[in-house]
Amino acid sequence: MLRRLVPVSTPHLQRRVGFSLIELLVVIAIIAVLIALLMPAVQQARAAARRTQCKNNLKQIGLALHNFHDSQQAFPPARLIVYPPAAVATPDSTPGMDEPSWLVWILPYVEQSNLASQFDLFLPYGSQPVAARNRAISVYLCPDRHSADTAVSPPDTVTITLPCGCPSGTQLVAGGAIVDYVANHGDLSPGASLLPTDFYWGGNGTGVLISSRPKMNGTQIERNWEDKVRIADVTDGTSNTLMVGEPHIPRGELGKTPYNGPGYFGRHLTHFARIGGPGVPMAHNAHDQRANAYSFGSPHDGVVQFAMADGSVRAISTSISTTVLGDLANRRDGASVGEF
């Protein structure tokens, strides 16, 4: 008779399955060390990608400005402004002061014709549709600072104190889309002493995109502008002249006047234009106490990116001397910059 064999289980013959607690802790520690080693490389790769996107945005803006020049035989004005300003200047409805900035003028050339059609370039900002005023577009935004869904500033009453002797005081600033790229308005050589010759009045800027006087017929704007800057007027050379760059925005000032208010609104120059040179250094970083509301600056370590007047894009060191920066900002000072 065959007997059925039944396996006998004995505790000391069972195979041990799984990890011990010590082994598990060792594996976790190894994974943590590997993550710690990889994180800086991942962060650097992401920062490089954001900086490249920022460079591409500037390239598109530079190309748009040249296409505008080809079409209109001049670069767009940074804004329209008359001197003297109106005795009663309402917050966003004064002709010859509140018309849209250059960023609206080039919208058709950055594939935003639908948005451009909602604006009238020769009507004050307060007359423009609110939806158009609040429409932020990605090509005007640096990914290290903003996304399109966060780049709108609300209306606010602020005390504006600018470091150049410009008019200041409490003002109501209309809300709207903010931008991370600003025009090169030039340097301080015309002055900033509350005189008609100051750099911020029409025709006085030494940059490429400057404040310009509207053509007037009495009190009416003739839908054209004076003080046109053409490529031929950039006598220092288009490859040695700044056209558009990144603005200095101190820590905690994103989306706030005077550093980063609505970029389509032509009244407040620092929202869409900056200057550079002696008295207005480039900011080293968001904590730089030397820089002011008219300075260029950047969220990228050690450099500020610019579209030059020839359409190329260059990253310029934040350690550049203010003298050389002023030469690059001034389209016609005759200075030989050389390599920088």
TITORNU-207931 format. One record per residue (C-alpha): residue number from 1; y, z, x. Coordinates in Angstrom, 2 decimals, decimal comma. Example, Ala and Ser with C-alpha at 12.3 -4.5 7.8 and 13.67 -1.06 7.14 Angstrom:
<pts>
<pt n="1" c2="-4,50" c3="7,80" c1="12,30"/>
<pt n="2" c2="-1,06" c3="7,14" c1="13,67"/>
</pts>
This chain:
<pts>
<pt n="1" c2="0,00" c3="0,00" c1="0,00"/>
<pt n="2" c2="3,36" c3="-1,03" c1="1,39"/>
<pt n="3" c2="6,00" c3="1,60" c1="1,53"/>
<pt n="4" c2="9,59" c3="0,81" c1="0,78"/>
<pt n="5" c2="11,76" c3="1,67" c1="3,75"/>
<pt n="6" c2="15,06" c3="3,31" c1="2,87"/>
<pt n="7" c2="17,69" c3="3,38" c1="5,58"/>
<pt n="8" c2="18,73" c3="6,81" c1="6,50"/>
<pt n="9" c2="22,43" c3="7,42" c1="7,11"/>
<pt n="10" c2="23,25" c3="9,76" c1="9,88"/>
<pt n="11" c2="26,83" c3="10,85" c1="10,53"/>
<pt n="12" c2="26,63" c3="10,46" c1="14,30"/>
<pt n="13" c2="25,49" c3="6,80" c1="14,01"/>
<pt n="14" c2="28,37" c3="5,60" c1="11,71"/>
<pt n="15" c2="30,90" c3="3,14" c1="13,32"/>
<pt n="16" c2="34,46" c3="4,33" c1="13,37"/>
<pt n="17" c2="36,76" c3="1,96" c1="11,39"/>
<pt n="18" c2="40,63" c3="1,60" c1="11,74"/>
<pt n="19" c2="43,19" c3="3,08" c1="14,13"/>
<pt n="20" c2="43,79" c3="6,60" c1="15,10"/>
<pt n="21" c2="47,24" c3="8,03" c1="14,46"/>
<pt n="22" c2="48,09" c3="7,88" c1="18,17"/>
<pt n="23" c2="47,11" c3="4,22" c1="18,41"/>
<pt n="24" c2="49,23" c3="3,40" c1="15,35"/>
<pt n="25" c2="52,24" c3="5,15" c1="16,82"/>
<pt n="26" c2="51,83" c3="3,26" c1="20,09"/>
<pt n="27" c2="51,76" c3="-0,09" c1="18,24"/>
<pt n="28" c2="54,86" c3="0,84" c1="16,23"/>
<pt n="29" c2="56,67" c3="1,86" c1="19,42"/>
<pt n="30" c2="55,81" c3="-1,46" c1="21,10"/>
<pt n="31" c2="57,09" c3="-3,41" c1="18,06"/>
<pt n="32" c2="60,32" c3="-1,37" c1="18,07"/>
<pt n="33" c2="60,89" c3="-2,11" c1="21,76"/>
<pt n="34" c2="60,31" c3="-5,84" c1="21,19"/>
<pt n="35" c2="62,76" c3="-5,87" c1="18,26"/>
<pt n="36" c2="65,36" c3="-4,04" c1="20,36"/>
<pt n="37" c2="64,96" c3="-6,63" c1="23,11"/>
<pt n="38" c2="65,20" c3="-9,57" c1="20,69"/>
<pt n="39" c2="68,13" c3="-8,37" c1="18,53"/>
<pt n="40" c2="70,92" c3="-9,13" c1="21,07"/>
<pt n="41" c2="69,54" c3="-12,64" c1="21,54"/>
<pt n="42" c2="69,38" c3="-13,16" c1="17,76"/>
<pt n="43" c2="72,93" c3="-11,85" c1="17,32"/>
<pt n="44" c2="74,21" c3="-14,09" c1="20,11"/>
<pt n="45" c2="72,51" c3="-17,10" c1="18,55"/>
<pt n="46" c2="74,08" c3="-16,33" c1="15,18"/>
<pt n="47" c2="77,53" c3="-15,83" c1="16,77"/>
<pt n="48" c2="77,16" c3="-19,14" c1="18,60"/>
<pt n="49" c2="76,23" c3="-20,88" c1="15,34"/>
<pt n="50" c2="79,27" c3="-19,42" c1="13,56"/>
<pt n="51" c2="81,54" c3="-20,43" c1="16,42"/>
<pt n="52" c2="80,11" c3="-23,97" c1="16,32"/>
<pt n="53" c2="80,78" c3="-24,16" c1="12,58"/>
<pt n="54" c2="84,34" c3="-22,97" c1="13,20"/>
<pt n="55" c2="84,74" c3="-25,70" c1="15,83"/>
<pt n="56" c2="83,43" c3="-28,29" c1="13,38"/>
<pt n="57" c2="85,96" c3="-27,14" c1="10,78"/>
<pt n="58" c2="88,80" c3="-27,60" c1="13,26"/>
<pt n="59" c2="87,44" c3="-31,02" c1="14,17"/>
<pt n="60" c2="87,51" c3="-32,06" c1="10,51"/>
<pt n="61" c2="91,05" c3="-30,72" c1="10,08"/>
<pt n="62" c2="92,22" c3="-32,53" c1="13,21"/>
<pt n="63" c2="90,68" c3="-35,78" c1="11,96"/>
<pt n="64" c2="92,29" c3="-35,26" c1="8,53"/>
<pt n="65" c2="95,72" c3="-34,82" c1="10,13"/>
<pt n="66" c2="95,32" c3="-38,04" c1="12,09"/>
<pt n="67" c2="94,20" c3="-39,89" c1="8,96"/>
<pt n="68" c2="97,26" c3="-38,52" c1="7,17"/>
<pt n="69" c2="99,42" c3="-39,71" c1="10,07"/>
<pt n="70" c2="97,87" c3="-43,18" c1="9,89"/>
<pt n="71" c2="98,61" c3="-43,32" c1="6,18"/>
<pt n="72" c2="102,10" c3="-41,76" c1="6,14"/>
<pt n="73" c2="103,29" c3="-42,62" c1="9,67"/>
<pt n="74" c2="103,92" c3="-38,94" c1="10,38"/>
<pt n="75" c2="102,17" c3="-35,60" c1="10,38"/>
<pt n="76" c2="102,66" c3="-33,50" c1="7,23"/>
<pt n="77" c2="105,34" c3="-30,82" c1="7,20"/>
<pt n="78" c2="104,10" c3="-27,26" c1="7,65"/>
<pt n="79" c2="106,22" c3="-26,53" c1="4,57"/>
<pt n="80" c2="109,41" c3="-27,66" c1="2,84"/>
<pt n="81" c2="112,43" c3="-25,40" c1="3,22"/>
<pt n="82" c2="116,18" c3="-25,78" c1="2,92"/>
<pt n="83" c2="119,00" c3="-23,93" c1="4,65"/>
<pt n="84" c2="120,69" c3="-21,90" c1="3,36"/>
<pt n="85" c2="118,04" c3="-20,58" c1="0,99"/>
<pt n="86" c2="118,79" c3="-20,10" c1="-2,68"/>
<pt n="87" c2="120,99" c3="-17,11" c1="-3,46"/>
<pt n="88" c2="118,45" c3="-15,93" c1="-6,04"/>
<pt n="89" c2="115,00" c3="-16,65" c1="-4,67"/>
<pt n="90" c2="112,40" c3="-15,93" c1="-7,32"/>
<pt n="91" c2="108,98" c3="-14,97" c1="-5,93"/>
<pt n="92" c2="107,20" c3="-18,33" c1="-6,19"/>
<pt n="93" c2="109,46" c3="-20,69" c1="-8,15"/>
<pt n="94" c2="112,36" c3="-21,59" c1="-5,84"/>
<pt n="95" c2="112,72" c3="-25,33" c1="-5,05"/>
<pt n="96" c2="113,04" c3="-26,03" c1="-1,37"/>
<pt n="97" c2="111,21" c3="-22,85" c1="-0,42"/>
<pt n="98" c2="108,01" c3="-22,39" c1="-2,42"/>
<pt n="99" c2="106,35" c3="-25,82" c1="-2,38"/>
<pt n="100" c2="102,75" c3="-26,09" c1="-1,13"/>
<pt n="101" c2="101,99" c3="-25,86" c1="2,60"/>
<pt n="102" c2="100,48" c3="-28,54" c1="4,85"/>
<pt n="103" c2="96,98" c3="-27,41" c1="3,89"/>
<pt n="104" c2="97,50" c3="-28,86" c1="0,42"/>
<pt n="105" c2="99,03" c3="-32,08" c1="1,81"/>
<pt n="106" c2="95,81" c3="-32,96" c1="3,68"/>
<pt n="107" c2="93,33" c3="-32,07" c1="0,91"/>
<pt n="108" c2="92,52" c3="-35,74" c1="0,16"/>
<pt n="109" c2="91,58" c3="-36,18" c1="3,83"/>
<pt n="110" c2="89,07" c3="-33,29" c1="3,85"/>
<pt n="111" c2="87,16" c3="-34,70" c1="0,86"/>
<pt n="112" c2="89,03" c3="-32,57" c1="-1,68"/>
<pt n="113" c2="90,74" c3="-35,27" c1="-3,73"/>
<pt n="114" c2="89,92" c3="-33,55" c1="-7,03"/>
<pt n="115" c2="91,62" c3="-30,36" c1="-5,90"/>
<pt n="116" c2="94,55" c3="-32,31" c1="-4,45"/>
<pt n="117" c2="95,12" c3="-34,05" c1="-7,78"/>
<pt n="118" c2="95,83" c3="-30,67" c1="-9,40"/>
<pt n="119" c2="98,79" c3="-29,98" c1="-7,10"/>
<pt n="120" c2="102,27" c3="-31,48" c1="-7,09"/>
<pt n="121" c2="103,53" c3="-31,34" c1="-3,49"/>
<pt n="122" c2="107,17" c3="-31,22" c1="-4,62"/>
<pt n="123" c2="106,96" c3="-28,45" c1="-7,21"/>
<pt n="124" c2="107,10" c3="-24,72" c1="-6,39"/>
<pt n="125" c2="103,89" c3="-22,79" c1="-6,01"/>
<pt n="126" c2="104,39" c3="-20,92" c1="-9,27"/>
<pt n="127" c2="104,26" c3="-24,23" c1="-11,16"/>
<pt n="128" c2="100,84" c3="-25,15" c1="-9,78"/>
<pt n="129" c2="97,67" c3="-24,42" c1="-11,80"/>
<pt n="130" c2="96,30" c3="-20,95" c1="-11,09"/>
<pt n="131" c2="92,75" c3="-22,30" c1="-10,70"/>
<pt n="132" c2="93,94" c3="-24,70" c1="-7,98"/>
<pt n="133" c2="95,91" c3="-21,97" c1="-6,20"/>
<pt n="134" c2="92,81" c3="-19,75" c1="-6,12"/>
<pt n="135" c2="90,38" c3="-22,42" c1="-4,95"/>
<pt n="136" c2="89,20" c3="-21,60" c1="-1,42"/>
<pt n="137" c2="87,35" c3="-24,33" c1="0,46"/>
<pt n="138" c2="84,87" c3="-23,82" c1="3,27"/>
<pt n="139" c2="86,49" c3="-26,21" c1="5,77"/>
<pt n="140" c2="89,53" c3="-23,90" c1="5,86"/>
<pt n="141" c2="87,44" c3="-20,79" c1="6,55"/>
<pt n="142" c2="85,90" c3="-19,43" c1="9,74"/>
<pt n="143" c2="82,41" c3="-18,04" c1="8,95"/>
<pt n="144" c2="83,12" c3="-15,08" c1="11,22"/>
<pt n="145" c2="85,90" c3="-14,03" c1="8,83"/>
<pt n="146" c2="85,42" c3="-15,29" c1="5,30"/>
<pt n="147" c2="83,19" c3="-17,04" c1="2,82"/>
<pt n="148" c2="84,63" c3="-19,13" c1="0,01"/>
<pt n="149" c2="83,84" c3="-16,49" c1="-2,63"/>
<pt n="150" c2="85,81" c3="-13,76" c1="-0,80"/>
<pt n="151" c2="88,81" c3="-15,77" c1="0,40"/>
<pt n="152" c2="91,30" c3="-15,11" c1="-2,41"/>
<pt n="153" c2="94,13" c3="-12,59" c1="-2,25"/>
<pt n="154" c2="95,50" c3="-11,02" c1="-5,45"/>
<pt n="155" c2="99,24" c3="-10,89" c1="-6,23"/>
<pt n="156" c2="100,80" c3="-7,89" c1="-4,53"/>
<pt n="157" c2="104,16" c3="-6,29" c1="-3,84"/>
<pt n="158" c2="104,37" c3="-5,65" c1="-0,12"/>
<pt n="159" c2="106,92" c3="-4,57" c1="2,43"/>
<pt n="160" c2="107,19" c3="-7,41" c1="4,93"/>
<pt n="161" c2="108,55" c3="-6,42" c1="8,32"/>
<pt n="162" c2="108,25" c3="-9,25" c1="10,81"/>
<pt n="163" c2="108,73" c3="-8,78" c1="14,57"/>
<pt n="164" c2="111,04" c3="-11,73" c1="15,16"/>
<pt n="165" c2="114,26" c3="-10,74" c1="13,44"/>
<pt n="166" c2="113,26" c3="-12,76" c1="10,36"/>
<pt n="167" c2="114,25" c3="-11,62" c1="6,87"/>
<pt n="168" c2="112,14" c3="-8,70" c1="5,74"/>
<pt n="169" c2="111,88" c3="-6,27" c1="2,86"/>
<pt n="170" c2="109,86" c3="-5,67" c1="-0,26"/>
<pt n="171" c2="108,63" c3="-8,88" c1="-1,85"/>
<pt n="172" c2="106,19" c3="-9,92" c1="-4,54"/>
<pt n="173" c2="103,64" c3="-12,21" c1="-2,94"/>
<pt n="174" c2="101,78" c3="-14,49" c1="-5,32"/>
<pt n="175" c2="98,01" c3="-14,48" c1="-4,95"/>
<pt n="176" c2="95,83" c3="-17,39" c1="-3,96"/>
<pt n="177" c2="93,28" c3="-18,80" c1="-1,55"/>
<pt n="178" c2="93,54" c3="-17,64" c1="2,03"/>
<pt n="179" c2="92,77" c3="-19,69" c1="5,14"/>
<pt n="180" c2="91,61" c3="-19,10" c1="8,71"/>
<pt n="181" c2="93,33" c3="-22,05" c1="10,39"/>
<pt n="182" c2="97,07" c3="-22,30" c1="10,93"/>
<pt n="183" c2="99,52" c3="-24,93" c1="12,16"/>
<pt n="184" c2="101,13" c3="-24,85" c1="15,58"/>
<pt n="185" c2="104,81" c3="-24,42" c1="14,70"/>
<pt n="186" c2="105,91" c3="-24,34" c1="18,35"/>
<pt n="187" c2="107,45" c3="-21,58" c1="20,44"/>
<pt n="188" c2="110,40" c3="-19,17" c1="20,24"/>
<pt n="189" c2="112,82" c3="-21,33" c1="22,23"/>
<pt n="190" c2="114,95" c3="-22,28" c1="19,17"/>
<pt n="191" c2="115,54" c3="-18,57" c1="18,58"/>
<pt n="192" c2="114,82" c3="-16,01" c1="15,88"/>
<pt n="193" c2="118,13" c3="-14,25" c1="15,27"/>
<pt n="194" c2="118,90" c3="-15,00" c1="11,62"/>
<pt n="195" c2="120,79" c3="-18,17" c1="12,58"/>
<pt n="196" c2="120,49" c3="-21,69" c1="11,11"/>
<pt n="197" c2="118,96" c3="-22,77" c1="14,43"/>
<pt n="198" c2="116,04" c3="-20,33" c1="14,20"/>
<pt n="199" c2="112,58" c3="-21,84" c1="14,61"/>
<pt n="200" c2="111,44" c3="-21,20" c1="11,04"/>
<pt n="201" c2="114,12" c3="-23,35" c1="9,35"/>
<pt n="202" c2="113,63" c3="-27,03" c1="8,59"/>
<pt n="203" c2="113,58" c3="-29,29" c1="11,62"/>
<pt n="204" c2="113,85" c3="-26,56" c1="14,26"/>
<pt n="205" c2="110,18" c3="-26,05" c1="15,13"/>
<pt n="206" c2="108,95" c3="-27,34" c1="18,48"/>
<pt n="207" c2="105,31" c3="-27,74" c1="17,44"/>
<pt n="208" c2="103,43" c3="-30,56" c1="15,73"/>
<pt n="209" c2="103,41" c3="-29,25" c1="12,14"/>
<pt n="210" c2="106,84" c3="-27,76" c1="11,53"/>
<pt n="211" c2="109,00" c3="-26,56" c1="8,66"/>
<pt n="212" c2="110,89" c3="-29,55" c1="7,31"/>
<pt n="213" c2="113,80" c3="-30,15" c1="4,96"/>
<pt n="214" c2="112,98" c3="-31,97" c1="1,74"/>
<pt n="215" c2="114,98" c3="-35,08" c1="1,00"/>
<pt n="216" c2="117,44" c3="-34,02" c1="-1,67"/>
<pt n="217" c2="119,44" c3="-35,80" c1="-4,35"/>
<pt n="218" c2="121,86" c3="-33,09" c1="-5,33"/>
<pt n="219" c2="119,61" c3="-30,22" c1="-6,34"/>
<pt n="220" c2="116,57" c3="-32,43" c1="-6,89"/>
<pt n="221" c2="113,87" c3="-33,16" c1="-4,32"/>
<pt n="222" c2="113,29" c3="-36,89" c1="-3,84"/>
<pt n="223" c2="109,55" c3="-36,52" c1="-3,17"/>
<pt n="224" c2="109,93" c3="-37,06" c1="0,55"/>
<pt n="225" c2="110,85" c3="-35,02" c1="3,58"/>
<pt n="226" c2="113,13" c3="-35,05" c1="6,60"/>
<pt n="227" c2="112,25" c3="-33,94" c1="10,14"/>
<pt n="228" c2="109,10" c3="-36,02" c1="10,45"/>
<pt n="229" c2="106,99" c3="-35,48" c1="13,58"/>
<pt n="230" c2="105,05" c3="-38,50" c1="14,79"/>
<pt n="231" c2="102,56" c3="-38,94" c1="17,61"/>
<pt n="232" c2="105,31" c3="-40,63" c1="19,62"/>
<pt n="233" c2="107,33" c3="-37,39" c1="19,35"/>
<pt n="234" c2="104,63" c3="-35,43" c1="21,18"/>
<pt n="235" c2="106,08" c3="-36,39" c1="24,53"/>
<pt n="236" c2="104,15" c3="-33,78" c1="26,52"/>
<pt n="237" c2="100,90" c3="-35,59" c1="25,68"/>
<pt n="238" c2="98,62" c3="-35,12" c1="22,72"/>
<pt n="239" c2="95,80" c3="-33,69" c1="24,84"/>
<pt n="240" c2="98,15" c3="-30,97" c1="26,15"/>
<pt n="241" c2="99,70" c3="-29,94" c1="22,83"/>
<pt n="242" c2="98,26" c3="-27,56" c1="20,26"/>
<pt n="243" c2="98,09" c3="-28,75" c1="16,65"/>
<pt n="244" c2="96,01" c3="-26,23" c1="14,64"/>
<pt n="245" c2="94,44" c3="-22,96" c1="15,71"/>
<pt n="246" c2="93,09" c3="-19,61" c1="14,60"/>
<pt n="247" c2="95,51" c3="-16,83" c1="13,55"/>
<pt n="248" c2="95,62" c3="-13,29" c1="14,84"/>
<pt n="249" c2="94,52" c3="-10,95" c1="12,04"/>
<pt n="250" c2="94,38" c3="-7,25" c1="12,98"/>
<pt n="251" c2="91,50" c3="-5,07" c1="11,93"/>
<pt n="252" c2="91,80" c3="-4,23" c1="8,24"/>
<pt n="253" c2="94,38" c3="-6,95" c1="7,49"/>
<pt n="254" c2="92,09" c3="-9,72" c1="6,23"/>
<pt n="255" c2="93,50" c3="-11,15" c1="3,01"/>
<pt n="256" c2="96,80" c3="-9,26" c1="3,35"/>
<pt n="257" c2="100,40" c3="-10,33" c1="3,89"/>
<pt n="258" c2="101,92" c3="-11,05" c1="6,38"/>
<pt n="259" c2="98,82" c3="-11,83" c1="8,45"/>
<pt n="260" c2="96,46" c3="-13,46" c1="5,97"/>
<pt n="261" c2="98,05" c3="-14,08" c1="2,58"/>
<pt n="262" c2="97,74" c3="-17,18" c1="0,34"/>
<pt n="263" c2="97,65" c3="-20,20" c1="2,64"/>
<pt n="264" c2="98,76" c3="-22,80" c1="0,09"/>
<pt n="265" c2="102,01" c3="-20,94" c1="-0,66"/>
<pt n="266" c2="104,85" c3="-22,38" c1="1,43"/>
<pt n="267" c2="107,22" c3="-19,43" c1="1,46"/>
<pt n="268" c2="105,53" c3="-17,11" c1="3,97"/>
<pt n="269" c2="105,16" c3="-19,00" c1="7,26"/>
<pt n="270" c2="102,64" c3="-16,66" c1="8,90"/>
<pt n="271" c2="100,04" c3="-17,40" c1="6,20"/>
<pt n="272" c2="99,64" c3="-21,00" c1="7,43"/>
<pt n="273" c2="101,45" c3="-21,38" c1="10,78"/>
<pt n="274" c2="101,91" c3="-19,52" c1="14,07"/>
<pt n="275" c2="103,82" c3="-19,88" c1="17,34"/>
<pt n="276" c2="103,02" c3="-19,05" c1="20,95"/>
<pt n="277" c2="104,70" c3="-18,40" c1="24,28"/>
<pt n="278" c2="106,89" c3="-15,72" c1="25,89"/>
<pt n="279" c2="107,43" c3="-13,00" c1="23,32"/>
<pt n="280" c2="104,47" c3="-14,13" c1="21,23"/>
<pt n="281" c2="101,27" c3="-13,69" c1="23,28"/>
<pt n="282" c2="97,82" c3="-14,72" c1="22,17"/>
<pt n="283" c2="95,84" c3="-11,77" c1="20,83"/>
<pt n="284" c2="92,88" c3="-10,61" c1="22,94"/>
<pt n="285" c2="91,14" c3="-9,14" c1="19,88"/>
<pt n="286" c2="91,80" c3="-7,60" c1="16,48"/>
<pt n="287" c2="93,01" c3="-4,35" c1="18,11"/>
<pt n="288" c2="95,57" c3="-5,98" c1="20,42"/>
<pt n="289" c2="98,86" c3="-4,09" c1="20,13"/>
<pt n="290" c2="100,87" c3="-6,74" c1="22,05"/>
<pt n="291" c2="100,28" c3="-9,46" c1="19,48"/>
<pt n="292" c2="102,21" c3="-9,77" c1="16,23"/>
<pt n="293" c2="102,16" c3="-11,60" c1="12,90"/>
<pt n="294" c2="103,19" c3="-14,86" c1="14,61"/>
<pt n="295" c2="100,43" c3="-14,77" c1="17,24"/>
<pt n="296" c2="97,31" c3="-16,88" c1="17,48"/>
<pt n="297" c2="94,04" c3="-14,94" c1="17,69"/>
<pt n="298" c2="90,36" c3="-15,20" c1="16,93"/>
<pt n="299" c2="87,21" c3="-13,32" c1="15,89"/>
<pt n="300" c2="85,32" c3="-15,05" c1="18,73"/>
<pt n="301" c2="84,96" c3="-13,08" c1="21,96"/>
<pt n="302" c2="87,37" c3="-14,09" c1="24,68"/>
<pt n="303" c2="88,61" c3="-17,39" c1="23,24"/>
<pt n="304" c2="90,72" c3="-18,90" c1="20,48"/>
<pt n="305" c2="89,71" c3="-22,35" c1="19,24"/>
<pt n="306" c2="92,32" c3="-25,07" c1="18,70"/>
<pt n="307" c2="92,45" c3="-28,62" c1="17,46"/>
<pt n="308" c2="94,70" c3="-30,41" c1="19,93"/>
<pt n="309" c2="97,19" c3="-33,08" c1="18,90"/>
<pt n="310" c2="94,76" c3="-35,79" c1="20,05"/>
<pt n="311" c2="92,13" c3="-34,50" c1="17,59"/>
<pt n="312" c2="89,88" c3="-32,86" c1="20,19"/>
<pt n="313" c2="88,87" c3="-29,20" c1="19,88"/>
<pt n="314" c2="89,20" c3="-26,76" c1="22,76"/>
<pt n="315" c2="88,38" c3="-23,08" c1="23,22"/>
<pt n="316" c2="91,27" c3="-21,48" c1="25,13"/>
<pt n="317" c2="90,90" c3="-18,14" c1="26,89"/>
<pt n="318" c2="92,76" c3="-15,22" c1="25,36"/>
<pt n="319" c2="93,88" c3="-14,35" c1="28,90"/>
<pt n="320" c2="96,06" c3="-17,47" c1="29,12"/>
<pt n="321" c2="99,57" c3="-16,72" c1="30,38"/>
<pt n="322" c2="102,31" c3="-16,71" c1="27,76"/>
<pt n="323" c2="104,23" c3="-19,31" c1="29,78"/>
<pt n="324" c2="101,35" c3="-21,80" c1="29,69"/>
<pt n="325" c2="100,73" c3="-20,98" c1="26,02"/>
<pt n="326" c2="104,37" c3="-21,77" c1="25,27"/>
<pt n="327" c2="104,09" c3="-25,08" c1="27,13"/>
<pt n="328" c2="101,03" c3="-25,99" c1="25,05"/>
<pt n="329" c2="102,81" c3="-25,00" c1="21,83"/>
<pt n="330" c2="105,98" c3="-26,98" c1="22,56"/>
<pt n="331" c2="105,49" c3="-30,71" c1="22,04"/>
<pt n="332" c2="108,50" c3="-31,76" c1="24,09"/>
<pt n="333" c2="109,46" c3="-29,20" c1="26,76"/>
<pt n="334" c2="108,49" c3="-31,54" c1="29,61"/>
<pt n="335" c2="106,32" c3="-28,94" c1="31,34"/>
<pt n="336" c2="103,32" c3="-30,16" c1="33,29"/>
<pt n="337" c2="100,46" c3="-27,94" c1="32,15"/>
<pt n="338" c2="97,59" c3="-29,31" c1="34,22"/>
<pt n="339" c2="94,15" c3="-27,79" c1="33,74"/>
<pt n="340" c2="94,10" c3="-24,64" c1="31,60"/>
</pts>
